[in-house]
Amino acid sequence: MIRVGVGKSKNENSFDAGVEVAKEASHGMEKPSLSIVFSSVKFDLNELLRGIRSVVKSPLIGCSTAGEISNEGCDTESVVMMCIESDKIRVGLGVGQDISSNARTAGQIAAESAIRAVSEDLRTESQIFIKTKSGKFASISPYSMIILPDALSGGGADVVRGVTDVVGLHFPVVGGSPGDDLRMKKTYEFCDDKIYTDSVVSAFISSDFVTGFGVRHGWHPLGKSMIVTRSSGGRIYEIDGKPAIRVYEEFFGRKIEDEALGREFAINSLGIPAWEGEYRLRWPILKREDGSIICAAEIPENSVVRIMSGDEDSTIDAAKKAAEEAMIKAGEPDEVAACIIFDCISRKQLLGKNADKEIDAIRDIVGRETPIIGFYTYGEQAPTSGAPAGFHNQTVVVYLISKTTHGDLLTRCL
C-alpha cells in the first residue's frame, strides 16, 4: 500500500503557506515516509519551514526553486509539497556542506550519511534485469537516491562524483540543483528542520516498489567545434585561445555587459560530445571582468565544445522520451504512485507561455491522475544511457515510484 498527496500554496504569509501546503499534501496520512518541498525564495523560508513542520514531522528534503511544478502545471512564487506514505518504503536523509570548498567530499558525506540513516548494507549487485511488457529490458534495484546540490558554486559535477564514489557509477541517482527565481545570488537546501546553503541534501530510498527514471534534453549543436584552452572547474577562461565571453559575443554579434548571463545563454549552452551519443550540456551563468565565464559545472581543459540550441518541438519531445524511459525502467507499470520532475529553467524560458505543454507531455505518459511534483532547476543529475551518473543542464529528469512491487513484477515476468 502506498499513499501520495500533493499540496500547493501561494499564501502571502510564509508560515500560513507552510501550514496550508503541508495539510493538503499529508491529508489522510498518519506519518509520511518522506516529504518533499520545493519553494520560491519569495517566502521567508524559515517561517515557511516552521509552518510545514508544525504539521508534518516525518523525514523532509527540499530546496528553493526557479519555478514550481505540480498537477496544475508550472508556476512561480509558490510552494509545492509531496508526501509519500508506505510501510514498504524506508528513507534516510543526508547533508554535505561547503560545496564551494570541497564539492566531492560534500557529495560523499551526503550519500554516506543518508545510507547510514537507513542502516542499509548497500549492495549494488542486487540490481536485476527484467523484460518488460513491450519486450524491452529494464534494470531493477530496490534502491535509489534523490540529491539536491547547490550549483552556483560551480562544483555540481564534483558533488555527483562524490555521491557515486559511495554508491557506484551507475546507481540510480537523480535530482536537481536549487534555484532562486533567477536572481543567481544564493540558493537554499532543506533537510528536516534546517535550511542550508552551499550544500547538498540527499534522500536514500529503499523501496519494495519499483522505481524508474528518464533523462533527455533535445538540444542540438549550432556552432563550430571549439577547444577549451584554459579552465578551472566550472570557470572557463579561454576558448580557442580567446576570452570565453568573446566567443559568445561573436556568436550573438554584440557586446555582453551584464554579469548575470540570461535567457540566451540558457538556450545557447555549451555542449560537450559524450560517448553515449548525447551532448553533455553546460550552462554559462556568470561573466567575470577578465572575460571568463562560470558554468554550472566543470568543463575540463582541452574539451571539445559547441554552442547548442533547442526549440519548442525538440524540448517537448525530449520530455516525452524521458517519461517513456522512466516508465520502461520502472517495468512499464499499470499505475504510477508518484512522479517527480527536475526540469532546467532554460527549458521553461525557451517554451515561454507554452511551458505547460512539456508537463502535459509527461502526464500523458505517466498517467493524468498520477500525483506530480517538481521544480525548475539550475542543473540536473542522473545517469544517462550506458553512462555514469552526471551533472546536466538544459535537461529534464523524470523519476517515478510505481504501484508495482518487485515481487509482483518478477511474478508477472516469469
C-alpha positions as CSV (number, residue, x, y, z in Angstrom):
1,M,0.0,0.0,0.0
2,I,1.3,3.4,-0.9
3,R,-0.4,6.8,-0.5
4,V,0.8,10.0,-2.1
5,G,-0.5,13.6,-1.7
6,V,0.4,16.9,-3.3
7,G,-0.1,20.4,-1.9
8,K,0.4,23.9,-3.3
9,S,0.1,27.3,-1.8
10,K,0.6,30.9,-2.8
11,N,-0.4,32.4,0.5
12,E,1.4,35.7,1.1
13,N,2.0,34.8,4.8
14,S,5.0,32.4,4.8
15,F,4.1,30.5,7.9
16,D,0.5,30.1,6.8
17,A,1.6,28.9,3.4
18,G,3.7,26.2,5.1
19,V,0.7,25.0,7.1
20,E,-1.6,25.1,4.1
21,V,0.7,23.2,1.8
22,A,1.6,20.6,4.5
23,K,-2.1,19.9,5.4
24,E,-3.0,19.4,1.8
25,A,-0.1,17.1,0.9
26,S,-0.4,15.0,4.1
27,H,-4.2,14.8,4.2
28,G,-5.4,11.4,5.5
29,M,-1.8,10.3,6.4
30,E,-0.6,9.2,9.8
31,K,3.1,9.5,9.3
32,P,4.6,10.1,5.8
33,S,7.7,8.1,4.9
34,L,9.1,11.1,3.0
35,S,8.0,14.7,2.4
36,I,9.5,16.8,-0.5
37,V,9.2,20.6,-0.6
38,F,10.1,22.9,-3.5
39,S,9.6,26.7,-2.9
40,S,10.1,30.1,-4.4
41,V,12.5,32.4,-2.5
42,K,9.7,35.0,-2.3
43,F,8.8,33.3,1.0
44,D,10.6,33.7,4.4
45,L,11.9,30.2,4.1
46,N,12.5,29.8,7.9
47,E,8.8,30.7,8.5
48,L,7.7,28.5,5.7
49,L,9.5,25.5,7.0
50,R,8.3,26.2,10.5
51,G,4.8,26.2,9.3
52,I,5.3,22.9,7.4
53,R,7.0,21.2,10.4
54,S,4.1,22.2,12.7
55,V,2.0,19.8,10.6
56,V,4.4,17.2,9.3
57,K,7.3,15.8,11.4
58,S,8.5,13.0,9.1
59,P,11.7,13.0,7.0
60,L,11.8,16.0,4.7
61,I,14.0,17.3,2.0
62,G,13.6,20.2,-0.4
63,C,15.0,23.3,-1.8
64,S,14.4,26.8,-3.3
65,T,13.5,26.9,-6.9
66,A,13.3,28.9,-10.2
67,G,9.7,27.8,-10.6
68,E,7.4,25.1,-9.3
69,I,5.6,22.1,-10.9
70,S,2.5,20.3,-9.8
71,N,-0.5,18.6,-11.4
72,E,-1.8,22.1,-12.1
73,G,1.3,22.7,-14.4
74,C,4.1,25.1,-13.9
75,D,4.0,28.2,-11.7
76,T,6.2,30.8,-9.9
77,E,6.2,32.4,-6.5
78,S,4.5,29.3,-5.0
79,V,5.4,26.3,-2.8
80,V,4.6,22.7,-3.7
81,M,4.9,19.7,-1.5
82,M,4.6,15.9,-1.9
83,C,4.0,13.4,1.0
84,I,4.6,9.7,0.4
85,E,3.4,7.2,3.0
86,S,4.1,3.4,2.8
87,D,5.3,0.7,5.1
88,K,7.2,-0.6,2.1
89,I,9.5,2.5,1.8
90,R,12.4,3.4,4.1
91,V,14.2,6.7,3.8
92,G,17.5,8.1,5.1
93,L,18.5,11.7,4.8
94,G,22.0,13.2,4.5
95,V,23.6,16.6,4.2
96,G,27.0,17.6,2.8
97,Q,28.1,21.2,3.3
98,D,30.7,23.6,1.9
99,I,30.4,22.6,-1.7
100,S,32.5,25.7,-2.7
101,S,35.4,24.4,-0.6
102,N,35.3,20.7,-1.4
103,A,32.4,19.6,-3.6
104,R,33.4,15.9,-3.9
105,T,33.7,15.5,-0.1
106,A,30.3,17.1,0.3
107,G,28.8,14.6,-2.1
108,Q,30.4,11.7,-0.3
109,I,29.2,12.9,3.1
110,A,25.6,13.4,1.9
111,A,25.5,9.9,0.4
112,E,27.2,8.1,3.3
113,S,25.0,9.8,6.0
114,A,21.8,9.1,4.1
115,I,22.6,5.4,3.7
116,R,23.8,5.2,7.3
117,A,20.4,6.6,8.4
118,V,18.7,3.6,6.9
119,S,21.3,1.2,8.2
120,E,21.4,-0.5,4.8
121,D,24.2,-2.9,3.7
122,L,24.2,-1.4,0.3
123,R,24.8,-3.9,-2.5
124,T,24.7,-2.5,-6.0
125,E,24.8,-6.1,-7.3
126,S,21.3,-6.5,-6.1
127,Q,20.1,-5.0,-9.4
128,I,18.4,-7.4,-11.7
129,F,17.4,-7.2,-15.4
130,I,13.8,-8.0,-16.4
131,K,12.0,-8.0,-19.8
132,T,9.1,-5.5,-19.8
133,K,5.7,-6.0,-21.4
134,S,6.9,-4.4,-24.7
135,G,9.9,-6.6,-24.8
136,K,12.4,-4.1,-23.6
137,F,14.8,-4.6,-20.8
138,A,15.0,-2.7,-17.5
139,S,17.4,-2.8,-14.6
140,I,15.6,-3.1,-11.4
141,S,17.0,-2.0,-8.0
142,P,15.4,-1.7,-4.6
143,Y,17.5,1.5,-4.0
144,S,17.6,5.0,-5.4
145,M,18.8,8.4,-4.3
146,I,17.5,11.9,-4.7
147,I,20.1,14.7,-4.4
148,L,19.6,18.5,-4.4
149,P,23.0,20.1,-4.7
150,D,23.8,23.8,-4.9
151,A,25.1,24.7,-8.4
152,L,26.1,28.4,-8.1
153,S,29.4,27.4,-6.7
154,G,30.3,25.6,-10.0
155,G,31.0,22.3,-8.2
156,G,28.0,20.4,-9.3
157,A,29.9,17.7,-11.3
158,D,32.2,17.0,-8.3
159,V,29.2,16.6,-6.0
160,V,27.9,13.9,-8.2
161,R,31.3,12.3,-8.3
162,G,31.4,12.3,-4.5
163,V,28.0,10.6,-4.4
164,T,29.0,7.9,-6.9
165,D,32.2,7.3,-5.0
166,V,29.9,5.9,-2.4
167,V,27.0,4.3,-4.3
168,G,28.7,3.3,-7.6
169,L,28.8,4.9,-11.0
170,H,25.5,3.5,-12.4
171,F,23.5,3.8,-9.2
172,P,20.1,5.5,-9.8
173,V,21.0,8.9,-8.5
174,V,18.5,11.6,-9.6
175,G,18.0,15.2,-8.7
176,G,18.1,18.9,-9.5
177,S,20.1,21.9,-8.3
178,P,18.1,24.6,-6.4
179,G,17.2,27.9,-7.9
180,D,16.5,31.4,-6.5
181,D,13.9,32.7,-9.0
182,L,16.7,33.6,-11.5
183,R,18.4,36.1,-9.1
184,M,21.6,34.0,-9.4
185,K,22.7,35.1,-5.9
186,K,22.1,32.3,-3.3
187,T,20.1,29.0,-3.2
188,Y,18.8,27.0,-0.3
189,E,18.5,23.4,0.6
190,F,16.1,21.9,3.3
191,C,16.7,18.8,5.4
192,D,14.1,18.1,8.2
193,D,14.0,21.3,10.3
194,K,17.1,23.0,8.9
195,I,17.9,25.3,5.9
196,Y,21.3,25.1,4.3
197,T,23.2,26.9,1.5
198,D,26.3,25.9,-0.5
199,S,25.2,22.3,0.4
200,V,23.8,19.1,-1.0
201,V,20.9,17.3,0.7
202,S,20.1,13.7,-0.2
203,A,17.4,11.1,0.4
204,F,18.4,7.4,0.2
205,I,15.2,5.4,-0.7
206,S,14.9,1.7,0.0
207,S,11.6,0.6,-1.6
208,D,9.7,-2.5,-2.3
209,F,8.0,-0.6,-5.1
210,V,9.7,-0.5,-8.5
211,T,11.2,2.9,-9.4
212,G,12.4,4.3,-12.7
213,F,13.9,7.4,-14.2
214,G,14.5,9.0,-17.6
215,V,16.7,11.9,-18.8
216,R,16.7,13.8,-22.0
217,H,17.4,17.4,-23.3
218,G,16.6,17.6,-27.0
219,W,19.3,20.3,-27.7
220,H,21.3,20.2,-30.9
221,P,24.7,21.8,-31.9
222,L,24.7,25.1,-33.8
223,G,28.2,26.4,-33.6
224,K,31.5,25.1,-34.9
225,S,33.7,22.7,-32.8
226,M,36.0,24.6,-30.4
227,I,38.6,23.8,-27.8
228,V,38.5,24.9,-24.1
229,T,42.1,26.1,-23.9
230,R,42.0,27.3,-20.3
231,S,39.7,26.4,-17.5
232,S,39.5,25.6,-13.8
233,G,36.5,23.7,-12.6
234,G,33.4,25.5,-13.8
235,R,35.3,28.7,-14.7
236,I,36.1,28.8,-18.4
237,Y,38.8,31.4,-19.1
238,E,39.6,30.8,-22.8
239,I,38.1,29.0,-25.7
240,D,40.2,28.7,-28.9
241,G,42.7,30.9,-27.1
242,K,40.3,33.8,-26.7
243,P,38.5,35.1,-23.6
244,A,35.4,32.8,-23.2
245,I,32.9,35.6,-23.3
246,R,34.3,36.8,-26.7
247,V,33.2,33.5,-28.3
248,Y,29.6,34.3,-27.3
249,E,29.9,38.0,-28.3
250,E,31.0,36.8,-31.8
251,F,28.1,34.3,-31.8
252,F,25.5,36.8,-30.8
253,G,27.1,39.7,-32.7
254,R,27.1,42.2,-29.8
255,K,29.0,43.2,-26.7
256,I,27.9,41.5,-23.5
257,E,28.0,43.8,-20.4
258,D,25.8,42.1,-17.8
259,E,27.4,39.9,-15.1
260,A,24.4,37.6,-14.8
261,L,24.0,35.7,-18.1
262,G,20.4,35.4,-19.1
263,R,18.0,33.6,-21.2
264,E,20.1,33.5,-24.4
265,F,22.9,31.7,-22.6
266,A,20.5,29.1,-21.1
267,I,19.1,28.4,-24.6
268,N,22.6,28.5,-26.2
269,S,24.6,26.5,-23.7
270,L,28.0,24.8,-24.3
271,G,27.8,21.1,-25.3
272,I,30.5,18.5,-24.7
273,P,30.2,15.5,-27.0
274,A,29.5,12.4,-24.9
275,W,30.3,8.9,-25.9
276,E,26.8,7.7,-25.1
277,G,25.5,9.7,-28.0
278,E,24.1,12.9,-26.4
279,Y,25.9,16.1,-25.7
280,R,26.5,16.9,-22.1
281,L,25.3,20.4,-21.6
282,R,26.9,23.2,-19.5
283,W,25.0,26.5,-18.8
284,P,27.1,29.7,-18.6
285,I,25.6,31.6,-15.7
286,L,28.0,34.4,-14.8
287,K,30.6,36.6,-16.6
288,R,33.7,37.9,-14.9
289,E,35.7,41.1,-15.5
290,D,38.6,39.1,-17.1
291,G,36.3,37.7,-19.8
292,S,35.9,34.3,-18.2
293,I,32.5,32.7,-17.7
294,I,31.3,30.5,-14.9
295,C,29.2,27.4,-15.8
296,A,27.0,25.4,-13.5
297,A,29.5,22.5,-13.7
298,E,33.0,21.9,-14.9
299,I,34.4,21.8,-18.4
300,P,38.0,20.4,-18.3
301,E,40.7,22.0,-20.4
302,N,41.1,20.6,-23.9
303,S,37.4,19.6,-24.0
304,V,35.8,19.9,-27.4
305,V,32.7,22.2,-27.1
306,R,30.0,23.5,-29.4
307,I,27.3,26.2,-28.8
308,M,24.0,24.4,-28.6
309,S,20.3,25.3,-29.1
310,G,16.9,23.9,-28.5
311,D,13.4,24.6,-30.0
312,E,9.9,24.0,-28.8
313,D,9.3,20.8,-30.6
314,S,12.6,19.1,-29.6
315,T,12.1,20.3,-25.9
316,I,8.6,18.8,-25.6
317,D,9.6,15.6,-27.4
318,A,12.6,15.2,-25.1
319,A,10.3,15.4,-22.1
320,K,8.0,12.8,-23.6
321,K,11.0,10.5,-24.2
322,A,12.3,11.0,-20.7
323,A,8.9,9.9,-19.3
324,E,8.8,6.9,-21.6
325,E,12.3,5.9,-20.5
326,A,11.3,6.2,-16.8
327,M,8.3,4.0,-17.4
328,I,10.4,1.3,-19.1
329,K,12.9,1.4,-16.2
330,A,10.0,1.1,-13.8
331,G,8.9,-2.1,-15.6
332,E,6.1,-0.4,-17.5
333,P,3.7,-0.4,-14.5
334,D,-0.1,-0.2,-14.9
335,E,-0.2,2.6,-12.3
336,V,2.4,5.1,-11.1
337,A,2.2,6.2,-7.5
338,A,4.3,9.4,-7.8
339,C,6.2,11.4,-10.4
340,I,9.0,13.9,-9.5
341,I,10.3,16.2,-12.2
342,F,13.6,18.0,-12.2
343,D,13.4,20.5,-15.2
344,C,16.0,23.0,-16.2
345,I,14.8,26.6,-16.0
346,S,16.2,27.2,-19.5
347,R,13.6,24.8,-20.9
348,K,10.8,26.9,-19.3
349,Q,12.4,30.1,-20.7
350,L,12.5,28.6,-24.2
351,L,8.9,27.4,-24.1
352,G,7.6,30.6,-22.6
353,K,3.8,30.6,-22.4
354,N,3.8,27.0,-23.7
355,A,5.8,25.6,-20.8
356,D,2.7,23.7,-19.6
357,K,2.9,21.6,-22.8
358,E,6.1,20.0,-21.5
359,I,4.4,18.9,-18.3
360,D,1.3,17.7,-20.2
361,A,3.6,15.6,-22.4
362,I,4.9,13.9,-19.3
363,R,1.5,13.4,-17.7
364,D,0.3,11.8,-20.9
365,I,2.9,9.1,-20.4
366,V,2.8,8.6,-16.6
367,G,-0.9,9.0,-16.2
368,R,-3.1,12.1,-16.0
369,E,-4.1,11.2,-12.4
370,T,-0.6,10.5,-11.1
371,P,0.5,12.9,-8.3
372,I,3.2,15.1,-9.7
373,I,5.7,17.5,-8.1
374,G,8.8,19.2,-9.4
375,F,10.7,22.3,-9.9
376,Y,12.8,24.4,-12.4
377,T,16.4,23.9,-11.6
378,Y,19.9,25.3,-12.2
379,G,21.2,21.8,-13.1
380,E,20.1,18.2,-13.1
381,Q,21.6,14.9,-12.0
382,A,21.1,11.4,-13.4
383,P,22.9,8.6,-15.2
384,T,22.4,8.6,-19.0
385,S,22.0,5.5,-21.1
386,G,25.2,3.5,-20.7
387,A,27.0,6.3,-18.9
388,P,27.6,7.0,-15.2
389,A,25.5,9.5,-13.1
390,G,26.5,13.0,-14.1
391,F,25.6,16.7,-13.9
392,H,23.5,18.1,-16.7
393,N,22.0,21.4,-17.9
394,Q,19.0,22.2,-20.2
395,T,17.8,18.7,-19.3
396,V,14.7,17.2,-17.8
397,V,14.8,14.2,-15.4
398,V,11.7,12.3,-14.6
399,Y,11.7,10.0,-11.5
400,L,8.8,7.6,-10.9
401,I,7.7,5.4,-8.0
402,S,5.3,2.7,-9.3
403,K,2.5,0.9,-7.5
404,T,4.1,-2.4,-8.5
405,T,6.3,-4.2,-6.0
406,H,9.4,-6.0,-7.1
407,G,7.8,-9.4,-6.2
408,D,4.8,-8.6,-8.3
409,L,6.9,-7.6,-11.2
410,L,9.1,-10.7,-11.1
411,T,6.0,-12.9,-10.9
412,R,4.5,-11.2,-13.9
413,C,7.7,-11.6,-15.9
414,L,8.2,-15.3,-15.1
